């Protein structure tokens, strides 16, 4: 299959039947199916190497458990390309950040690899509701160029050198959203939810700073890319992780909740990764610990949240 030298957007999808349905219907039949796309501006392919060769900017947007199987197929030269991850997870088994994994496997420089983070639910971006994005990259000049590319009348953008902290915040906020959902399923009220989220913000700060210490003033957890992303994921009706947690709080097993959702709740996988990473750092993260006990040790959500509630301030 030949790929045009220049296309506005090149979409890589594994399934040719899904591509044909997308083209015929003008929307993705599986996700955000109510959002129409200008198909004339999108060229689809099932060949990941052809897609990367044809593009200057490559965006990885699959769930973290599937990243490795796609990257292992890549054998083309990525010299001069900008690689952006919007994945809110960690590479399992190795427990390394997405940026570090892509940098190693694709032989990228610090100026080539970056992360794009919210708060930004895909549904609201699709509906052109006001959204704020942060581009994380160690090279701020390149980050600014990418930020300018994504900016429009409803998307505001900023930049950050804290590519590590931004990614960790993206992982942790999904775990805290599961906790929030479990509490909703257990019918804890808004008062407790506020305490839970306030403690989650402090726990996020503690873990990120313990994992990646920076000079004072270089990282502010109150900024929207950290706390704002946590808040929208913990409270929004669009949050898959919150929905997943709510189902567990209502009595679903982990497996049953996963099957019924038919979508990936990244916080489930992130919980195990953060728990394993913390074996080295030994940072106090009681909310993550409680989620690990519920999701992986099959402890009672009612008991674990009661124990957690006695620890929160």
Number of C-alpha atoms within 10 A of each C-alpha: 7 6 15 9 8 11 13 9 16 20 14 19 15 12 10 13 10 14 21 13 14 19 19 12 14 17 19 19 16 9 11 12 12 13 13 13 15 9 15 11 11 14 18 19 20 15 16 18 17 17 20 21 16 16 18 14 16 18 17 18 12 15 16 20 14 11 20 15 9 13 16 10 11 16 12 12 13 19 12 12 17 20 22 23 21 20 23 26 30 29 21 18 9 11 16 14 20 28 25 16 19 21 17 11 14 18 12 21 14 13 17 22 26 31 25 26 26 23 20 21 18 15 15 12 14 13 11 13 14 13 19 20 21 25 31 30 27 20 18 16 12 20 26 19 12 23 21 15 10 13 15 12 9 13 16 15 21 16 24 21 17 17 22 20 26 26 27 24 25 28 26 26 29 28 32 30 30 32 32 28 29 28 26 23 22 19 12 14 10 11 8 15 18 12 13 21 21 16 19 27 21 14 20 26 21 16 22 21 16 15 18 11 13 13 7 7 6 10 19 13 19 12 10 18 28 27 24 19 23 26 19 20 28 28 17 14 12 15 20 22 29 30 25 29 32 24 24 28 24 17 16 16 15 17 10 13 19 17 11 11 13 8 14 17 23 25 29 23 22 27 28 23 21 23 18 15 16 16 9 9 12 13 17 13 18 16 24 24 17 20 28 22 17 22 22 13 10 12 14 15 24 17 12 16 21 12 13 16 14 8 11 14 8
